[in-house]
Amino acid sequence: MGLSELLEAGVHFGHQTRRWNPKMKKFIFTERNGIHIIDLRKTLDRLVTAKAAVNEIVLAGEKVLFVCTKRQLRSVIEQEAEQCGAFYVTERWLGGMLTNFQTIRKQIRRLKELERGQEESAFEFYTKKERLLLDRERIKLNKYLAGVKDMTRLPGAMFVVDVKREASAVREAGRLGIPVIAITDTNANPDLVEYPVPGNDDAIRS
């Protein structure tokens, strides 16, 4: 990926100048019409660094967890995560998803039990009300755990689209020493993650 592709995708458009985080100053090229413009040369440089780090993590047999709960980006994140064999969270981040992983694993096991029961028609002798309750439970669990259903251990790294929005996920990763790669817009604090990649964190194309 080169500068022209980043430019075409609108990666350089930051937030309004009044919404900026001074810690992003080193990544800002200029200001135009009240909007901060990100220095794409620095974006490219950080992308190269982040890619090298991810390659090492994947070569070591670890998996990456994608986290993005922005509605307009959900389908893109799910598709990209599935393509590269990563896990993903695109609905609400469940507190303790990493720091209380054993509890999450129990919920994953429960989801798989319910799915297996449905596939094998194991619930056909239950009352209509019982079947309805089990189905509701399965749908709810699947909504939040679909992207981590096969995650049997903690990920080797986390990729986050919006550091501010996904603050809980970033905090949990930090507590466990899980490196975070993140797209950091001009309103974010790049010091919260190991691999900040300055860029527009709102537009689908970027």
C-alpha positions as CSV (number, residue, x, y, z in Angstrom):
1,M,0.0,0.0,0.0
2,G,1.4,3.4,-1.0
3,L,0.7,7.1,-0.3
4,S,-1.7,7.5,-3.3
5,E,-3.9,4.6,-2.0
6,L,-4.0,6.1,1.5
7,L,-4.8,9.5,0.0
8,E,-7.6,8.1,-2.2
9,A,-9.2,6.3,0.7
10,G,-9.3,9.5,2.8
11,V,-7.1,8.2,5.5
12,H,-5.6,11.7,6.0
13,F,-8.8,13.3,7.2
14,G,-8.8,13.8,10.9
15,H,-11.3,15.3,13.3
16,Q,-12.2,19.0,13.8
17,T,-9.2,20.9,15.3
18,R,-11.2,21.7,18.5
19,R,-11.6,17.9,19.2
20,W,-7.9,17.0,18.9
21,N,-5.6,15.3,21.3
22,P,-2.3,17.2,21.6
23,K,-0.5,13.8,21.8
24,M,-1.3,13.3,18.1
25,K,0.6,16.5,17.2
26,K,3.6,14.7,15.8
27,F,1.3,12.8,13.3
28,I,-0.5,15.9,12.0
29,F,0.6,17.5,8.8
30,T,-1.6,20.6,8.7
31,E,-5.0,22.1,9.3
32,R,-7.5,22.8,6.6
33,N,-11.0,24.3,7.0
34,G,-11.1,23.5,10.7
35,I,-10.0,19.9,10.1
36,H,-6.7,18.3,11.0
37,I,-4.9,16.6,8.1
38,I,-2.8,13.6,9.1
39,D,0.7,13.1,7.7
40,L,0.4,10.1,5.5
41,R,4.1,9.5,5.4
42,K,4.0,8.8,9.1
43,T,0.9,6.6,8.6
44,L,2.8,4.6,6.1
45,D,5.8,4.3,8.3
46,R,3.7,3.1,11.3
47,L,1.8,0.7,9.0
48,V,5.1,-1.0,8.0
49,T,6.1,-1.3,11.7
50,A,2.7,-2.7,12.7
51,K,2.7,-5.2,9.8
52,A,6.1,-6.5,10.9
53,A,4.9,-6.9,14.5
54,V,1.8,-8.8,13.4
55,N,3.8,-11.1,11.1
56,E,6.0,-12.1,14.0
57,I,3.0,-12.7,16.2
58,V,1.3,-14.9,13.6
59,L,4.5,-16.8,12.7
60,A,4.7,-17.6,16.5
61,G,1.3,-19.4,16.1
62,E,-0.7,-16.7,17.8
63,K,-4.0,-15.2,16.7
64,V,-5.2,-11.6,16.4
65,L,-8.4,-10.2,17.8
66,F,-10.1,-7.5,15.8
67,V,-12.2,-5.0,17.8
68,C,-14.6,-2.5,16.3
69,T,-18.1,-1.8,17.5
70,K,-18.9,1.1,15.0
71,R,-22.0,0.1,13.2
72,Q,-20.9,1.3,9.8
73,L,-17.7,-0.7,10.0
74,R,-19.0,-4.0,11.4
75,S,-19.4,-6.0,8.2
76,V,-16.0,-4.8,6.9
77,I,-14.2,-5.9,10.1
78,E,-16.0,-9.3,10.2
79,Q,-15.1,-9.9,6.5
80,E,-11.5,-8.9,6.9
81,A,-11.1,-10.9,10.2
82,E,-12.6,-14.1,8.6
83,Q,-10.3,-13.7,5.6
84,C,-7.2,-13.7,7.6
85,G,-8.3,-16.2,10.2
86,A,-8.6,-13.7,13.0
87,F,-11.2,-13.4,15.8
88,Y,-13.5,-10.4,16.0
89,V,-15.8,-8.4,18.3
90,T,-18.2,-6.1,16.5
91,E,-21.0,-5.9,19.0
92,R,-20.7,-4.6,22.5
93,W,-17.4,-5.4,24.3
94,L,-18.3,-7.7,27.2
95,G,-16.4,-6.6,30.3
96,G,-13.8,-9.2,31.3
97,M,-13.7,-10.7,27.8
98,L,-9.9,-10.9,28.2
99,T,-9.3,-10.4,32.0
100,N,-12.0,-12.9,32.9
101,F,-11.5,-15.2,30.0
102,Q,-12.5,-18.3,31.9
103,T,-16.0,-17.0,32.4
104,I,-16.2,-16.1,28.7
105,R,-15.1,-19.6,27.8
106,K,-18.0,-21.0,29.8
107,Q,-20.4,-18.8,27.8
108,I,-18.8,-20.0,24.6
109,R,-19.2,-23.7,25.7
110,R,-22.9,-22.9,26.5
111,L,-23.4,-21.4,23.1
112,K,-21.9,-24.4,21.4
113,E,-24.1,-26.7,23.5
114,L,-27.2,-24.8,22.4
115,E,-26.2,-24.9,18.7
116,R,-25.5,-28.6,18.9
117,G,-28.8,-29.2,20.6
118,Q,-30.6,-27.3,17.9
119,E,-28.8,-29.1,15.0
120,E,-29.5,-32.5,16.5
121,S,-33.1,-31.7,17.4
122,A,-32.3,-32.4,21.1
123,F,-34.9,-29.9,22.3
124,E,-38.0,-31.3,20.5
125,F,-39.3,-32.9,23.6
126,Y,-39.1,-29.6,25.6
127,T,-42.2,-27.4,26.0
128,K,-42.8,-24.6,23.5
129,K,-41.9,-22.1,26.2
130,E,-38.7,-23.9,27.1
131,R,-37.6,-24.1,23.5
132,L,-38.3,-20.4,23.0
133,L,-36.2,-19.5,26.1
134,L,-33.3,-21.7,24.9
135,D,-33.5,-20.1,21.4
136,R,-33.5,-16.6,22.9
137,E,-30.4,-17.5,25.0
138,R,-28.6,-18.9,21.9
139,I,-29.4,-15.8,19.8
140,K,-28.1,-13.5,22.5
141,L,-24.9,-15.4,23.1
142,N,-24.3,-15.7,19.4
143,K,-24.7,-11.9,19.0
144,Y,-21.8,-11.2,21.3
145,L,-19.6,-14.3,20.9
146,A,-19.9,-15.3,17.2
147,G,-16.5,-13.9,16.4
148,V,-14.7,-15.5,19.3
149,K,-16.5,-18.8,19.3
150,D,-13.3,-20.7,18.4
151,M,-10.9,-18.6,20.6
152,T,-9.6,-21.2,23.1
153,R,-6.9,-18.9,24.5
154,L,-6.0,-15.3,24.8
155,P,-5.0,-13.6,21.5
156,G,-1.4,-12.7,20.7
157,A,-2.4,-9.2,19.7
158,M,-5.4,-6.9,19.3
159,F,-6.3,-4.7,16.4
160,V,-8.6,-1.8,17.3
161,V,-10.2,0.8,15.0
162,D,-11.1,3.5,17.5
163,V,-9.0,3.8,20.7
164,K,-11.5,6.1,22.5
165,R,-14.6,4.0,21.7
166,E,-12.9,0.7,22.5
167,A,-11.2,2.0,25.7
168,S,-12.3,-1.0,27.8
169,A,-10.8,-3.5,25.4
170,V,-7.6,-1.5,25.2
171,R,-7.4,-1.4,29.0
172,E,-7.9,-5.1,29.4
173,A,-5.2,-5.9,26.7
174,G,-2.8,-3.5,28.5
175,R,-3.4,-5.2,31.8
176,L,-2.5,-8.6,30.3
177,G,0.4,-7.4,28.2
178,I,-1.3,-8.0,24.9
179,P,0.1,-5.6,22.3
180,V,-2.5,-3.4,20.6
181,I,-2.3,-2.2,17.0
182,A,-4.8,0.7,16.5
183,I,-5.9,3.2,14.0
184,T,-5.6,6.5,15.9
185,D,-7.5,9.5,14.7
186,T,-6.5,13.0,15.8
187,N,-8.8,12.9,18.9
188,A,-7.1,9.8,20.3
189,N,-4.2,9.2,22.7
190,P,-1.6,7.2,20.8
191,D,0.3,6.4,24.0
192,L,-2.4,4.0,25.1
193,V,-1.3,1.4,22.4
194,E,1.9,-0.2,21.3
195,Y,1.4,0.3,17.6
196,P,-0.6,3.5,16.8
197,V,-1.3,3.9,13.1
198,P,-2.5,7.5,12.5
199,G,-5.6,7.7,10.3
200,N,-9.3,8.3,9.8
201,D,-11.1,5.9,12.1
202,D,-14.7,6.7,10.8
203,A,-14.8,6.2,7.0
204,I,-15.4,2.7,5.6
205,R,-12.9,3.2,2.7
206,S,-10.1,4.1,5.0
